[in-house]
Amino acid sequence: MPKVSSVVVPYATYLRVYEPLAAFPENERAHWERYARRSDRPSYQDELRRSLADLLPTPPIPVPVQESADAFVLEVDGVVCVCPWRTRLRGWQALQDLSEELPKPVLDAMLPPVVRRQAAVDYERWLVRNPDSRPWIRTATWQVPLNWFVLVSDEERRYEKGTGEIPPMLRYRTPMVQARRRVARALRTLRDTVEEGPLIDGLVDVGRWLEEFHPRSLVELDYGGLVHTLPAGDLEDDHSAADVAAGVAALRQGDGAAAGEAYGRLVERWRSVRDRRSAN
């Protein structure tokens, strides 16, 4: 499949769910079975490049006209698992969040109001026909949300420095049952020890999302393009999942000092990322 360009698109991180083929309806399962045998499957960078290319025309195309037929594929212990891109659905949902992330003049210059209104109308019509839809992928920019780290453990961390044309990689992958169990335990601890707020709300939201998938799915937290903005030493020393787990465990034991130390390590580590975002 041709690539839009060879330029690396940084900043985006991902939380993905890979479902076994048995979780899909028969007609869709047949498509993914054929797709999994392909040797030219595109990467997340290809998806980003296509999306950016759609913003260049006048007027821009904020959401693809047709839904993507691509996916990420894993084979674990002989079981093929698929994570559909669903780029169109994710584009609609991202548009809903833009008004909270960008000043109105910037948003209007990037995506004129008439373009956003038409996209919103298209999404509402689509939802009437697809009320139970949900994405297999969540995306964040310039960060990994702290609640994502609750789903994984440091033992599941995989880091590769990258060599030559092979980029660095930092990701975690865990069985769905483990991710759900960790969410439930963390929520019990947080609700007993801290006030309701964004951390608890975000964890509740992620937990509900995970419940919509097959119990034998896999959950993947991928630093994605963010690895291209961070020094190799910072990536190698990044054990954020361990710090989050240590903080939650300290709260469970009533050790506020240890919880504060774990949180401090997280703040210090991610401050450099926020600084780079502010510089752009």
Residue pairs with C-beta under 8 A, 6 or more apart in sequence:
1 40
1 41
1 42
1 46
3 42
3 46
3 49
4 46
4 49
4 50
4 52
4 53
5 49
7 49
8 45
8 167
8 225
8 228
9 45
9 48
9 49
9 52
9 225
10 225
10 226
10 228
10 229
11 141
11 142
11 225
11 226
11 229
12 44
12 48
12 139
12 140
12 141
12 224
12 225
12 226
13 139
13 140
13 141
13 143
13 144
13 221
13 222
13 223
13 224
13 225
13 226
14 44
14 137
14 138
14 139
14 140
14 220
14 221
14 222
14 224
15 137
15 138
15 139
15 140
15 148
15 151
15 206
15 219
15 220
15 221
15 222
16 72
16 83
16 136
16 137
16 138
16 219
16 220
16 222
17 83
17 136
17 137
17 176
17 210
17 213
17 217
17 218
17 219
17 220
18 72
18 73
18 74
18 81
18 82
18 83
18 136
18 217
18 218
18 219
18 220
19 81
19 82
19 83
19 136
19 213
19 214
19 217
20 79
20 80
20 81
20 214
20 216
20 217
21 29
21 32
21 33
21 36
21 79
21 80
21 81
21 82
22 29
22 214
23 213
23 214
23 216
23 217
24 32
24 82
31 69
32 71
32 73
32 80
32 82
32 84
33 80
35 41
35 69
35 70
35 71
35 73
35 82
36 73
36 75
36 80
36 82
41 70
41 71
41 72
41 73
42 70
44 72
44 222
44 224
44 225
45 225
47 68
47 70
47 85
47 87
48 225
50 64
50 87
51 64
51 87
51 91
54 60
54 61
54 62
54 64
55 61
55 62
55 110
59 112
59 114
59 115
60 110
60 111
60 115
62 91
62 95
62 111
62 115
62 116
62 119
63 88
63 91
63 92
63 95
63 119
63 122
63 123
64 87
64 88
64 91
66 88
67 86
67 87
67 88
67 89
68 84
68 85
68 86
68 87
68 88
70 84
70 85
70 87
71 82
71 83
71 84
71 85
72 82
72 83
72 85
73 80
73 81
73 82
73 83
74 80
74 81
74 82
74 83
74 218
75 81
76 218
79 216
81 217
81 218
83 136
83 137
83 220
84 136
85 136
85 137
86 135
86 136
86 137
89 133
89 135
90 135
90 137
90 139
91 119
92 119
92 122
92 123
92 126
93 135
94 139
95 111
95 116
95 119
95 120
95 123
96 120
98 107
98 111
99 107
102 110
107 116
127 133
134 209
134 212
136 213
138 206
138 209
140 148
142 226
142 273
142 274
142 276
142 277
143 270
143 273
143 274
144 221
144 223
144 226
144 240
145 202
146 199
146 202
146 244
146 266
147 199
147 202
147 203
147 205
147 206
148 206
148 221
149 221
149 240
149 241
149 243
149 244
149 245
150 182
150 183
150 186
150 203
150 206
150 244
150 245
150 248
151 172
151 174
151 179
151 182
151 183
151 206
151 210
151 219
151 221
152 172
152 173
152 174
152 179
152 182
152 219
152 221
152 241
153 172
153 174
153 178
153 182
153 241
153 242
153 245
154 239
154 241
154 242
154 245
156 172
156 173
156 174
156 241
157 170
157 171
157 172
157 239
157 241
158 169
158 170
158 171
158 172
158 173
159 168
159 169
159 170
159 235
159 236
159 238
160 166
160 168
160 169
160 170
161 168
161 232
161 235
161 236
162 168
162 169
162 227
167 227
167 228
168 227
168 228
168 232
168 235
169 223
169 227
170 222
170 223
170 227
170 235
170 238
171 220
171 221
171 222
171 223
172 220
172 221
172 241
173 218
173 219
173 220
173 221
174 218
174 219
175 216
175 217
175 218
175 219
176 210
176 213
176 214
176 215
176 216
176 217
176 218
176 219
177 215
179 210
179 219
180 207
180 210
180 211
183 203
183 206
183 207
183 210
184 207
185 248
186 203
186 248
187 200
187 203
187 204
187 207
189 248
189 251
189 252
190 199
190 200
190 203
190 248
190 251
191 200
193 251
193 252
193 254
194 200
194 251
210 219
221 241
223 235
226 273
227 235
229 273
229 276
230 238
230 272
230 273
234 269
234 272
238 269
240 266
240 269
240 270
243 262
243 263
243 265
243 266
243 269
244 262
244 266
246 258
246 262
247 258
247 259
247 262
247 263
247 266
248 259
250 256
250 257
250 258
250 259
250 262
251 259
